[in-house]
Amino acid sequence: MGDRKAPGALQVVTEPDFEALVIGAHPDDDDFGTAATSALWASQGKKIAWAVMTDGTEGSEVPNIDEEVFIRTREQEQRTACELLGVKAVEFLHFHDGHLTNNDETKRAVVKLIRKYRPRVIFTHDPSQHIFGPDPDEKPDDTGYLNHPDHRATGNIVLDAIFPAAGNPRSYRDLLVEDLLPYKVHEIYLFATSQSNTFIDISETIDLKAKAILSHLTQFGPDAATDLPKRMREMAARTAKTAKEQKGLDIQYAEAFRRVKLYIPPSPKDEA
């Protein structure tokens, strides 16, 4: 860390503009991870922005579908979901679906988003979560699954963008020309994680989450309108049960996150 009082040192911005920036790998990832929390916070007057890292072109079982049409369709589905939830802005970064890597180009794109929106909180995938699966001896009839590599790449890209790049005056200095000043993120909320420590009561917005996910018509069959809302409530109820066991919270539906504090603003007394 350099001398912040050195001649010519650029002050790092710590005052947020948006409450939250949600960054997911594909269209619909933000919905599954944070739709109900996003809708809840938006209903409280908080500004929420979403971002999608990839173009979503591998999210289909139809190999000969027109790629450009599919990209535009998935983007419109995501915009529709954001409108339902009250999300104020949505960004599409258009990296190639299924081939996302943590490199200078992807990291710079996320640093630019962070400096643009200055979110107090960033939500993203937990990059350390590689395998989801029950103990086969305890639940021999249940199967697990591997976390998508784009999910893990997104989490790593975002974390590397948050620190040190987003808040470092010497990182991506070309962004200073666009008045995108270094900014310090206050908190991270990681979704799709086995290390949850924070549970948000989404009982008011669980149905909105289902509606938002159903906006992604390319991803679901004809029975989704009946099955998916039920599945969302069942999953959120299981999460609420975990919240009861771990935190003593008595709620009906919950979303869970691994929350990490990075910066605590000084109190007026401390500043004085």
C-alpha positions in Angstrom: 0.0 0.0 0.0 1.4 3.4 -1.0 1.6 6.6 1.0 -1.9 8.1 0.8 -0.5 11.5 1.8 2.3 11.6 -0.8 2.3 14.7 -3.1 -0.1 14.0 -6.0 -1.8 11.1 -4.3 -5.4 10.5 -5.6 -8.0 10.1 -3.0 -9.9 6.8 -3.1 -13.7 7.3 -3.1 -15.4 5.5 -0.3 -18.9 7.1 -0.5 -21.2 4.6 -2.4 -23.7 5.6 -5.1 -25.6 2.3 -5.6 -26.5 0.0 -2.7 -25.6 -3.1 -4.7 -24.1 -4.4 -7.9 -24.9 -8.0 -8.7 -22.4 -9.7 -11.1 -23.4 -13.1 -12.5 -21.9 -15.3 -15.2 -24.9 -15.8 -17.4 -28.4 -14.3 -18.0 -30.5 -15.7 -15.1 -27.6 -16.3 -12.7 -28.3 -13.0 -10.9 -32.0 -14.1 -10.7 -31.3 -17.4 -9.1 -28.8 -15.9 -6.7 -30.2 -12.6 -5.6 -33.6 -11.8 -7.3 -35.6 -11.7 -4.1 -33.0 -9.7 -2.1 -32.6 -7.3 -5.1 -36.4 -6.8 -5.2 -36.6 -6.3 -1.5 -33.9 -3.7 -1.4 -35.3 -2.0 -4.5 -38.7 -1.8 -2.7 -36.9 0.0 0.1 -35.7 2.7 -2.3 -32.1 1.3 -2.7 -30.5 1.5 -6.1 -29.5 -1.9 -7.5 -27.6 -2.7 -10.7 -27.0 -6.0 -12.3 -24.3 -7.2 -14.7 -23.9 -10.3 -16.8 -20.4 -11.4 -17.8 -21.1 -13.7 -20.8 -23.3 -13.5 -23.9 -25.3 -16.7 -22.8 -24.8 -18.3 -26.2 -24.3 -21.8 -24.8 -27.5 -21.8 -22.8 -29.5 -23.9 -25.2 -30.0 -27.5 -26.3 -30.5 -26.4 -29.9 -27.1 -26.4 -31.7 -28.2 -24.6 -34.9 -29.9 -21.7 -33.3 -29.0 -18.2 -34.7 -26.4 -16.9 -32.3 -27.1 -13.2 -32.6 -30.8 -13.7 -32.3 -30.2 -15.8 -29.2 -28.0 -13.2 -27.6 -30.6 -10.5 -28.1 -33.4 -12.7 -26.9 -31.6 -13.6 -23.7 -30.7 -10.0 -23.1 -34.3 -9.0 -23.4 -35.3 -11.7 -21.0 -32.9 -10.3 -18.5 -34.2 -6.8 -19.0 -37.7 -8.0 -18.4 -36.7 -9.7 -15.2 -34.9 -6.5 -14.0 -38.0 -4.4 -14.7 -40.1 -6.8 -12.6 -37.7 -6.6 -9.7 -37.1 -2.9 -9.7 -33.4 -3.2 -10.7 -32.3 0.2 -11.9 -29.6 -0.8 -14.4 -28.3 -3.9 -16.2 -25.0 -4.3 -18.0 -24.0 -7.0 -20.5 -20.3 -7.5 -20.9 -20.6 -10.1 -23.8 -17.7 -12.3 -23.0 -18.0 -15.7 -24.7 -20.3 -18.1 -22.8 -18.5 -21.3 -21.7 -15.0 -19.8 -22.2 -14.7 -17.1 -19.5 -11.3 -16.7 -18.0 -9.8 -14.4 -15.4 -7.5 -12.2 -17.4 -6.7 -8.5 -17.8 -9.6 -7.8 -20.2 -12.3 -9.3 -18.0 -10.9 -7.8 -14.8 -10.7 -4.4 -16.4 -14.3 -4.6 -17.5 -15.4 -5.4 -13.9 -13.2 -2.6 -12.4 -14.9 -0.2 -14.8 -18.3 -1.3 -13.6 -17.3 -1.0 -9.9 -16.0 2.5 -10.5 -19.1 3.5 -12.5 -21.7 2.3 -10.0 -19.7 2.6 -6.8 -21.8 -0.1 -5.0 -21.7 -0.4 -1.3 -22.2 -4.2 -1.7 -21.2 -6.5 -4.5 -23.0 -9.8 -5.0 -21.3 -12.6 -7.0 -20.6 -16.3 -7.3 -18.5 -18.0 -4.6 -15.5 -19.0 -6.7 -14.3 -21.5 -4.1 -17.5 -23.6 -4.5 -16.5 -26.2 -7.0 -18.7 -29.2 -6.2 -22.2 -29.4 -4.8 -23.2 -32.9 -3.6 -24.5 -34.9 -0.6 -22.6 -37.7 1.1 -23.4 -40.7 -1.1 -23.4 -43.0 1.9 -26.0 -40.8 3.7 -28.1 -40.1 0.6 -27.3 -42.8 -1.9 -30.3 -41.8 -4.2 -29.3 -38.2 -4.5 -26.9 -36.7 -7.1 -24.7 -33.7 -6.9 -23.3 -31.4 -9.6 -20.3 -29.4 -10.6 -20.3 -25.7 -10.4 -20.1 -24.1 -13.9 -16.6 -23.0 -14.7 -18.0 -19.6 -15.8 -19.5 -19.2 -12.3 -16.1 -19.9 -10.7 -14.3 -17.7 -13.2 -16.8 -14.8 -12.5 -16.3 -15.0 -8.8 -12.5 -14.9 -9.2 -12.6 -12.1 -11.7 -14.9 -10.0 -9.4 -12.8 -10.6 -6.3 -9.6 -9.7 -8.1 -11.2 -6.6 -9.5 -12.4 -5.5 -6.1 -8.9 -5.8 -4.6 -6.7 -4.3 -5.3 -7.6 -2.9 -8.8 -10.9 -1.1 -8.2 -9.4 1.0 -5.4 -5.9 1.4 -6.6 -5.2 4.8 -8.3 -2.4 3.2 -10.4 -4.5 0.3 -11.7 -6.2 0.9 -15.1 -5.2 4.6 -15.1 -6.9 5.0 -18.5 -10.2 4.8 -16.6 -9.3 8.1 -14.9 -9.8 9.9 -18.2 -13.5 8.8 -18.1 -13.7 10.2 -14.5 -13.9 6.6 -13.1 -12.1 7.2 -9.9 -10.7 4.5 -7.6 -13.4 3.2 -5.3 -13.5 1.0 -2.2 -16.2 -1.6 -2.0 -17.6 -2.0 1.5 -18.9 -5.6 1.5 -19.1 -8.7 -0.6 -22.1 -11.1 -0.6 -21.2 -14.5 -2.3 -24.1 -16.6 -3.4 -24.3 -20.3 -4.3 -22.0 -21.1 -1.4 -21.7 -23.8 1.2 -20.3 -21.2 3.7 -23.4 -19.0 4.3 -23.2 -16.7 7.2 -26.0 -14.2 6.3 -29.6 -14.8 5.7 -32.1 -12.3 4.2 -35.8 -12.6 4.8 -37.4 -12.7 1.3 -40.9 -13.7 2.4 -42.2 -10.5 0.8 -40.5 -11.0 -2.6 -40.2 -14.8 -3.1 -43.0 -14.8 -5.7 -41.3 -11.9 -7.6 -38.2 -14.1 -7.8 -40.1 -16.8 -9.4 -41.7 -14.4 -11.9 -38.3 -12.9 -12.8 -36.8 -16.4 -13.4 -39.8 -17.3 -15.6 -38.9 -14.3 -17.8 -36.1 -16.4 -19.1 -38.3 -18.3 -21.5 -35.4 -19.8 -23.5 -34.4 -21.7 -20.4 -37.5 -23.5 -19.4 -40.1 -25.9 -20.8 -43.9 -25.5 -20.8 -44.4 -26.8 -17.3 -42.1 -24.2 -15.7 -44.9 -21.8 -14.8 -46.4 -24.4 -12.5 -43.3 -26.2 -11.2 -40.7 -23.4 -10.8 -42.6 -21.2 -8.3 -43.1 -24.2 -6.1 -39.4 -25.2 -6.4 -38.3 -21.6 -5.5 -40.5 -21.6 -2.4 -39.2 -25.1 -1.4 -35.6 -24.0 -1.8 -36.2 -20.7 0.1 -38.0 -22.6 2.9 -35.0 -25.0 3.3 -32.7 -22.0 3.4 -34.9 -20.4 6.1 -34.7 -23.6 8.1 -30.9 -23.4 8.0 -31.2 -19.7 9.1 -33.2 -21.0 12.1 -30.6 -23.6 12.9 -27.6 -21.4 12.5 -28.8 -18.0 13.5 -32.0 -18.5 15.4 -34.0 -16.6 12.8 -37.7 -17.3 12.5 -38.5 -16.5 8.9 -40.5 -18.3 6.2 -38.3 -17.8 3.1 -34.6 -16.8 2.9 -31.7 -16.2 0.5 -28.3 -17.1 1.9 -24.9 -15.5 1.3 -21.3 -15.6 2.5 -20.8 -12.0 3.6 -17.4 -10.4 4.0 -16.9 -6.9 5.2 -14.0 -5.0 3.5 -14.5 -1.5 4.7 -16.3 0.1 7.6 -16.8 3.9 7.2 -15.7 5.9 10.1 -18.3 7.2 12.4 -18.8 11.0 12.7 -17.1 10.8 16.1 -14.1 9.0 14.6 -13.8 11.6 11.8 -13.9 14.4 14.3 
